[in-house]
Amino acid sequence: MNFNIDEVFEIAEQIERNGARFYRKAAKNSQEFEHKRLLLELAEIEDQHEKVFSRMRAKVKHPEQNPVFDPNHEAAVFLQAFAGGFVFDVNSDPVDLLKGKETITEILHLAIGLEKDSIVFYLGIEKILLDDAEIRHMRAIIKEEMGHITLLGQKLAEFV
């Protein structure tokens, strides 16, 4: 099983789209203006990060040029665990986690958990990349996601 950095960026973009949908649904459910405003701002940040990843994706080499070398099939096993939803299920809709009665702190805790899951995924991918440029791109994605957690933690502290 081979995969490439282009596919990883495609997944990163989907994760951001899912995050934006999550925040917009949470905002729709929120009764407090301040919370609604914050959640819509977070959705916009996810939209911006999707664009960042799209620009990064456009800069990488054509996908067929850099398949990942995977002689021990570690990448295949990791991606199968990923695809099965055991690591992080990009096909699941985080909106389904919202029942409509969550507090802002519960929403922010959920969001931090989702960001952590995405970082675990990206760290796993980084470990099996061989190309230095692709590793740098992966680290840039991880840095963006860590920034999400920092921001969410700051916002959470305001409500606790």
Number of C-alpha atoms within 10 A of each C-alpha: 14 13 18 19 26 22 12 18 22 14 17 24 21 16 25 24 18 21 25 26 19 26 26 20 21 26 25 13 15 19 12 10 10 11 17 20 13 15 24 20 16 21 24 16 16 24 18 15 22 22 14 15 23 16 12 16 21 12 11 16 14 13 13 12 9 18 17 19 17 15 9 8 13 16 21 15 12 17 21 14 14 16 14 13 13 11 17 20 17 18 13 12 15 20 17 10 13 17 10 14 12 15 14 22 17 13 20 20 16 17 20 21 13 17 22 17 15 24 20 15 20 19 15 17 20 19 12 16 22 14 15 9 13 19 17 13 20 23 15 14 23 20 13 16 22 17 13 20 21 13 14 19 15 11 15 17 10 9 11 7
